[in-house]
Structures are given as C-alpha cells and as structure tokens.
Amino acid sequence: MSKAATTIDKARMYDIIRAPVITEKATMGAEFNQVTFKVPLDATKPEIKQAIEGVFDVKVTAVNTLIQKGKVKRFRGTIGKRSDVKKAIVTLAEGHSIDIGVGV
C-alpha cells in the first residue's frame, strides 16, 4: 500500500479545522505538545496533518482521532439527539506550538 502524496487546497484546509477544543482534558495535553481540534467526520489523518501544517505553519508528528457519539437528550418531553463529533488530537514536533487563543 503506497502513500499517495495528495495535496489539499487552502479552502479545504480551513474546512477541516472547525474549532479548537477548549476543555480541561484538552488543555492538559499542552504539556505533551498536543492540541485538540474539532474536524469533519469524513476528514482523514493525512488531510488533518496537511491542514494543520498548512494553516499554522508547524510540524506535526502524529494525529490521533476519535468520534464522540451524540447523546440522546430530552427537551420538554421531545427526544432529540446531538450530532456526532470527530476530534483530532494533534502532536506537534519539539519546539513548535499553536496559540489557540489567537484567531487565524
């Protein structure tokens, strides 16, 4: 299985990086040089790596992804379901960092 070096355009890069995840657990990853982002369900790890490197101009060493299933919630007796969310935990190379408090 060969790795195809496909490049994605700038518009797709900004579509892939939806938002940073700012939770207590996600910020604890900062001491391991990790940043967490919400990404589309159809985004692949190579696409996420290219998007982070292209937008933030950093070197990515690893990308781990997870899909958080939406909860079933009730509101005034009506049952609804939150949408599924895919998160990408991106490990940056030594010496690189992303300040998620500043807009892109």
HUZI-V589304 format. One record per residue. N is the residue number from 1. RES is the residue in three letters. PSI is psi as a letter, one per 20 degrees, with the letter a starting at -180 (999 if undefined). OMEGA is omega in whole degrees, 0 to 359 (999 if undefined). D_FIRST is the distance of its C-alpha to the first C-alpha in Angstrom with 1 decimal. Layout:
BEGIN
((N	RES	PSI	OMEGA	D_FIRST) (N	RES	PSI	OMEGA	D_FIRST))
END
This chain:
BEGIN
((1	MET	o	182	0.0) (2	SER	q	179	3.8) (3	LYS	o	178	6.7) (4	ALA	p	181	9.2) (5	ALA	m	179	12.6) (6	THR	p	179	14.6) (7	THR	q	179	18.2) (8	ILE	q	182	20.5) (9	ASP	r	185	24.2) (10	LYS	h	181	27.0) (11	ALA	g	178	28.2) (12	ARG	h	178	24.9) (13	MET	g	180	25.0) (14	TYR	h	175	28.4) (15	ASP	h	182	27.5) (16	ILE	g	181	24.8) (17	ILE	n	182	27.2) (18	ARG	g	183	29.9) (19	ALA	q	172	32.1) (20	PRO	q	176	32.3) (21	VAL	o	182	33.0) (22	ILE	n	176	36.4) (23	THR	r	180	37.2) (24	GLU	g	181	38.5) (25	LYS	h	181	35.3) (26	ALA	h	180	33.2) (27	THR	h	175	35.7) (28	MET	h	177	35.6) (29	GLY	i	181	32.0) (30	ALA	h	179	33.6) (31	GLU	i	174	34.7) (32	PHE	j	180	31.1) (33	ASN	l	180	30.2) (34	GLN	q	176	28.5) (35	VAL	q	183	29.2) (36	THR	p	180	28.6) (37	PHE	q	168	28.2) (38	LYS	p	182	28.4) (39	VAL	r	177	25.5) (40	PRO	q	181	25.0) (41	LEU	h	183	23.4) (42	ASP	j	180	20.7) (43	ALA	p	179	19.7) (44	THR	r	181	16.2) (45	LYS	g	178	15.9) (46	PRO	h	178	14.6) (47	GLU	g	180	17.4) (48	ILE	g	179	19.9) (49	LYS	g	179	19.2) (50	GLN	g	182	19.7) (51	ALA	g	180	22.8) (52	ILE	g	180	24.4) (53	GLU	h	182	23.9) (54	GLY	g	185	25.2) (55	VAL	g	187	28.2) (56	PHE	i	179	29.4) (57	ASP	l	178	28.5) (58	VAL	r	177	27.2) (59	LYS	p	181	24.3) (60	VAL	p	178	22.2) (61	THR	h	181	20.7) (62	ALA	q	175	19.5) (63	VAL	p	174	19.5) (64	ASN	p	181	20.4) (65	THR	q	175	21.2) (66	LEU	q	177	23.6) (67	ILE	o	178	25.2) (68	GLN	o	182	29.0) (69	LYS	q	181	30.5) (70	GLY	q	179	33.7) (71	LYS	q	172	37.0) (72	VAL	p	183	39.5) (73	LYS	q	176	42.7) (74	ARG	q	174	46.2) (75	PHE	o	182	48.4) (76	ARG	l	177	52.0) (77	GLY	i	180	51.1) (78	THR	p	180	48.2) (79	ILE	p	177	44.8) (80	GLY	r	180	41.9) (81	LYS	p	174	38.3) (82	ARG	q	181	36.7) (83	SER	q	177	33.4) (84	ASP	q	182	30.1) (85	VAL	p	175	28.9) (86	LYS	p	179	25.6) (87	LYS	q	177	26.0) (88	ALA	p	175	23.8) (89	ILE	o	187	24.9) (90	VAL	p	176	23.9) (91	THR	p	182	24.5) (92	LEU	q	178	25.8) (93	ALA	q	181	26.0) (94	GLU	p	179	29.4) (95	GLY	i	179	32.1) (96	HIS	q	178	30.6) (97	SER	q	177	32.1) (98	ILE	p	176	32.4) (99	ASP	o	185	35.9) (100	ILE	i	178	35.5) (101	GLY	i	182	39.2) (102	VAL	p	179	39.2) (103	GLY	q	181	38.1) (104	VAL	999	999	35.4))
END
